[in-house]
Amino acid sequence: MTTQFMASDERLANRIREQLTFFKETFTEKKMFGGICFLYEGKMTVGIAKNDLMARVKLEKMEENLAKDFVRSMDFTKKPMKEFIYVYSEGFETELALLQWIELGLEHAKHKLIQ
C-alpha cells in the first residue's frame, strides 16, 4: 500500500527538504509510520505523520522537550515510544523552529551512530 500525502504533508516535506540543504550531511527519505521520514546514515531524524512532525530526541533531552508547547510523546503504538516525539504544526510554524527540530533529530542520529 502506498502512502498518499495530503497537500499540507507535501508542503511540510518540501519545507524539510529546503532546510536540509543547509546541512553538510546527506539525508535520505523513506516511507515509515504511515508517512515519510528523513534519515541520516540510516537513522531517522525527523518525519511527517499526518499533520504532525515526528522527531527523534536523545533520552537526556526528552523531558525538556516534552515540556515545550505543542509537543507530546509519540504514541504510534498506543504507548509512548522511547526517544520519539510528535510536534503539532504550531510548534514548527517558522523556518527557525523547523530547523531546530531537524537539528535535534540529527543530533540523535549521530549519537546512535557512535554507540
Backbone as a ProteinNet text record, in pm:
[ID]
protein_1_A
[PRIMARY]
MTTQFMASDERLANRIREQLTFFKETFTEKKMFGGICFLYEGKMTVGIAKNDLMARVKLEKMEENLAKDFVRSMDFTKKPMKEFIYVYSEGFETELALLQWIELGLEHAKHKLIQ
[TERTIARY]
84.5	0	88.4	61.7	138.7	75.1	160.3	112	79.1	-38.2	-77.2	-67.1	9.6	24.5	-80.9	-134	-224	-137.4	-199	-124	-41.7	-96.5	-21.4	101.5	91.3	205.6	315.8	276.3	375.2	440.3	363.6	423.1	525.8	492.7	587.4	709.6	688.9	802.7	894.9	837.6	919.5	991.7	926.2	992.6	1111.2	1093.2	1203.6	1315.8	1282	1384.7	1465.1	1395.6	1464.5	1560.4	1516	1603	1723.8	1705.1	1815.2	1928	1898.4	2004	2107	2073.2	2166.6	2266.3	2250.7	2339.6	2442.3	2560.8	2663.3	2635.8	2556.9	2524.3	2427.7	2427.4	2336.6	2223.4	2101.9	1983.3	1913.1	1843.6	1760.6	1617.6	1525	1383	1333.3	1244.7	1189	1046.4	956.2	819.6	820.7	773.9	770.3	655.9	602.8	499.7	379.6	349.2	237	264	387.7	425.5	561.1	637.2	770.7	869.2	986.4	1090.7	1217.5	1296.4	1423.4	1532.8	1624.1	1725.1	1864.7	1948.9	2091.3	2164.1	2236	2307.6	2219.5	2095.3	2002.5	1928.9	1956	1891.1	1791.6	1669.5	1566.3	1603.3	1578.5	1598.1	1461.7	1388.6	1252.9	1166	1035.2	943.3	808.5	717.1	583.4	481.9	389.8	277.3	151.5	68.5	-49.4	-3.1	-45.9	-1.4	103.4	149.5	247.3	388.3	482.7	622.9	664.1	736.3	795.7	942.6	996.8	1139.1	1197.9	1323.1	1396.4	1469.5	1475.4	1535.8	1618.4	1740	1823.2	1750.6	1766.9	1695.8	1709.7	1829.8	1851.5	1786.4	1735.6	1668.9	1516.9	1467	1323.7	1239.3	1270.9	1188.3	1175.3	1287.4	1281.4	1203	1211.4	1138	990.4	957.2	815.7	746.5	823	765.6	733	779.8	754.7	610.7	560.7	428	424.1	310.6	283	362.7	412.8	491.1	424.2	424	373.1	455.2	443	510.1	454.3	539.9	493.6	433.4	304.6	234	173.9	250.1	208.4	159.4	219.8	184.3	87.4	25.9	-68.5	0.8	132.3	207.2	329.2	380.9	493.1	613.5	667.3	785.7	910.5	1010.9	1134.7	1205.9	1237.8	1315.9	1246.1	1113.1	1033.5	934.4	913.9	810.2	731	608.2	527.8	528.5	532.2	520.9	402.8	304.5	190.7	239.2	162.1	203.1	238.5	173.9	206.3	350.2	407.7	543.4	652.8	614.8	715.2	665.5	591.4	537	646.7	753.3	860.8	969.8	1045.6	1156.1	1262.2	1282.9	1379.2	1335.3	1207.9	1157.4	1172.9	1140.5	1155.9	1302.1	1390.3	1534.2	1581.3	1531	1571.6	1529.6	1410.5	1367.8	1454.8	1490.1	1578.2	1713.8	1768.1	1897.3	1891.4	1781.6	1764.6	1762	1690.9	1685.7	1820.4	1894.7	2027.6	2121.9	2111.4	2192.2	2165.1	2039.2	2002.3	2064.1	2051.2	2104.8	2255.9	2326.6	2472.2	2509.2	2432.5	2455.9	2438.6	2336.2	2310.4	2420.7	2478.5	2583.3	2714.1	2739.4	2865.2	2849.9	2729	2707.5	2753.1
-118.8	0	124.2	214.1	337.5	446.1	525.1	635	753.2	806.7	926	1045.1	1144	1261.8	1364.2	1426.4	1539.1	1658.5	1760.7	1879.3	1938.1	1942.3	2000.4	1917.1	1784.1	1697.7	1723.2	1738.9	1763.9	1900.4	1998.4	2130.3	2117	2042	2022.6	1945.9	1842.7	1767.6	1860.3	1948	2042.2	2141.6	2183.7	2273.2	2202	2075.8	1999.7	1984.2	1946.2	1931.3	2059.3	2172.4	2301.3	2324	2295.6	2313.4	2220.5	2100.6	2004	2050	2142	2193	2275.7	2318.9	2397.9	2311.4	2181.1	2088.9	2030.8	2002.7	1937.4	1788.7	1733	1591.6	1558.9	1433	1384.8	1306.7	1335.3	1271.7	1189.9	1086.2	1007.8	1012.1	977	974.3	830.7	798.5	663.7	670.9	593.4	586	501.7	561.3	495.1	552.9	476.7	524.1	584.6	537.3	590.2	726.1	768.3	898.2	887.4	992.9	995.6	1040	978.2	1014.4	1052.7	1134.6	1180.2	1119.7	1046.5	970.4	1021.8	1011.4	1039.5	908.4	860.5	733.2	622.1	616.9	511.8	533.9	642.5	672.5	786.4	764	866.2	992.4	1105.9	1235	1297.2	1327.2	1380.2	1312.8	1328.2	1272.7	1341.7	1296.2	1353.9	1241.6	1262.5	1170.5	1256.5	1243.6	1329	1474	1558.8	1698.2	1726.1	1621.4	1639	1610.2	1673.7	1645.9	1541	1440.5	1343.8	1380.3	1368.8	1396.2	1296.3	1261.1	1177	1270.5	1230.9	1314.4	1224.9	1268.1	1192.9	1179.7	1066.4	1035.4	1146.4	1198.8	1301.1	1435.7	1450.4	1574.5	1558.1	1438.6	1412.7	1498.8	1500.4	1571.9	1719.9	1783.7	1926.9	1954.2	1864.8	1886.3	1852.4	1753	1722	1833.4	1914.1	2025.4	2145.5	2144.3	2255.9	2252.2	2370.9	2380.5	2303.9	2244.4	2177.8	2049	1988.3	1864.5	1759.2	1635.3	1524	1398.8	1299.1	1172.4	1110.9	1046.6	975	843.3	827.3	709	630.4	616.7	546.9	405.6	343.6	206.7	205.2	318.4	336.5	345	346.8	375.8	458.2	542.3	629.4	549.8	596.9	533.1	605.1	529.2	583	671	792.7	888.3	935.5	935.6	987.8	1088.9	1197.9	1294.6	1332.9	1381.5	1447.8	1595.9	1677.5	1822.5	1867.9	1932.1	1987.3	2098.7	2129.2	2228.2	2364	2401.4	2530.1	2532.2	2416.6	2408.2	2418.8	2426.5	2443.1	2537.6	2639.5	2736.9	2814.1	2849.1	2925.9	2831.9	2880.8	2800.6	2777.4	2875.2	2858.2	2746	2742.1	2636.1	2500.2	2490.7	2365.2	2322.2	2416.2	2388	2333.8	2388.2	2342	2197.6	2157	2017.6	1925.4	1970.3	1890.1	1873	1980.7	1972.2	1874.4	1875.1	1783.1	1637.8	1614.5	1480.8	1434.9	1526.1	1492.9	1460.9	1535.8	1508	1365.2	1326.7	1191.9	1086.6	1106.6	1010.3	993.4	1104	1096.5	1025.4	1050.9	985.6	833.5	791	647.4	582.9	657	601.4	576.9	652.3	631.9	535.5	491.7	396.9	259
0	0	0	-87.3	-93.2	-8.8	51.9	134	43.7	57.7	-16.2	78.3	39.7	123.4	88.4	191.2	169.6	132.2	78.7	35.9	148.9	270.2	382.3	413.7	399.8	424.3	322.6	197	92.7	111.8	156.6	185.8	297.4	401	510.6	462.8	381.9	327.9	249	170.3	93.2	184.2	291.5	388.4	451.3	487.6	547.3	445.9	323.8	219.2	202.3	204.3	190.6	307.3	429.2	546.6	541.1	488.2	482	390.7	299.3	210.3	286.8	407.7	487.8	564.2	558.8	629.9	534.5	586.6	504.8	491.6	585.1	584.3	470.9	430	326.5	392.6	351.6	407.9	300.5	343.5	253.2	305	219.5	256.1	250.5	344.1	348.8	402.4	344.6	395.7	522.7	630.4	760.9	842.1	937	1030.2	957.9	839.5	764.2	702.5	702.1	646.3	579.2	588.1	530.1	636.9	636.1	732.3	658.2	723.1	669.5	757.5	693.2	765.6	736.5	837	821.6	847.9	749.4	758	814.6	764.9	803.3	933.6	1002.1	1130	1109.7	1158.6	1145.1	1222.5	1160.1	1226.8	1254.2	1147.4	1158.2	1053.7	1071	973.7	984	901	896.4	914.5	1005.5	1024.9	1030.3	930.4	914.4	910.2	1003.6	1003	1108.9	1175.9	1282.6	1233.3	1298.2	1276.3	1378.3	1335	1427.5	1439.5	1557.4	1575.7	1673.7	1649.1	1742.6	1838.6	1963.9	2068.4	2158.7	2187.7	2281.2	2414.9	2478.9	2602.2	2706.2	2723.8	2826.7	2793.1	2671.2	2632.3	2619	2645	2629.3	2722.9	2849.7	2947.5	2913	2881.5	2849.9	2721.9	2624.6	2500.2	2513.8	2593.9	2618.2	2696	2768	2843.9	2754.5	2630.4	2538.4	2488.5	2455.3	2395.8	2264.2	2235.1	2108.4	2086.1	2193.2	2184.7	2271.6	2222	2301.1	2268.8	2351.1	2324.5	2197.6	2123.5	2005.9	2053.5	2029.4	2077.9	1961	1856.3	1735	1767.5	1866.2	1905.3	2023.3	2052.6	2164.4	2300.3	2301.9	2423.4	2381.9	2471.1	2433.4	2382.5	2271.5	2213.9	2264.4	2298.3	2353.8	2249.9	2292.2	2213.5	2085.4	2086.2	1975.7	2030.4	1956	1992.1	1868.2	1891.3	1790.3	1822.7	1719.4	1734.9	1649.4	1714.5	1641.1	1549.1	1447	1346.4	1407	1516.9	1580.9	1633.8	1654.3	1707.9	1603.6	1475.3	1369.5	1260.3	1304.7	1209	1136.9	1208.5	1146.3	1094.7	1000.1	946.6	1053.8	1142.5	1251.2	1345.3	1379.6	1467.4	1400.3	1271.9	1199.3	1196.9	1171.1	1168.8	1303.8	1411.9	1545.1	1569.2	1522.5	1537.9	1453.2	1333.5	1247.5	1313.9	1370.3	1438.9	1555.8	1628.5	1740.7	1690.5	1581.2	1523.1	1469.6	1407.6	1357.1	1472.4	1579.9	1698.7	1748.5	1750.4	1794.5	1702.1	1571	1474.4	1490.2	1502.9	1519.1	1648	1753.4	1881.5	1868.3	1797.7	1777.4	1695.1	1602.3	1516.7	1590.8	1699.4	1772.5	1889	1916.1	2026.7	1989.5
[MASK]
+++++++++++++++++++++++++++++++++++++++++++++++++++++++++++++++++++++++++++++++++++++++++++++++++++++++++++++++++++

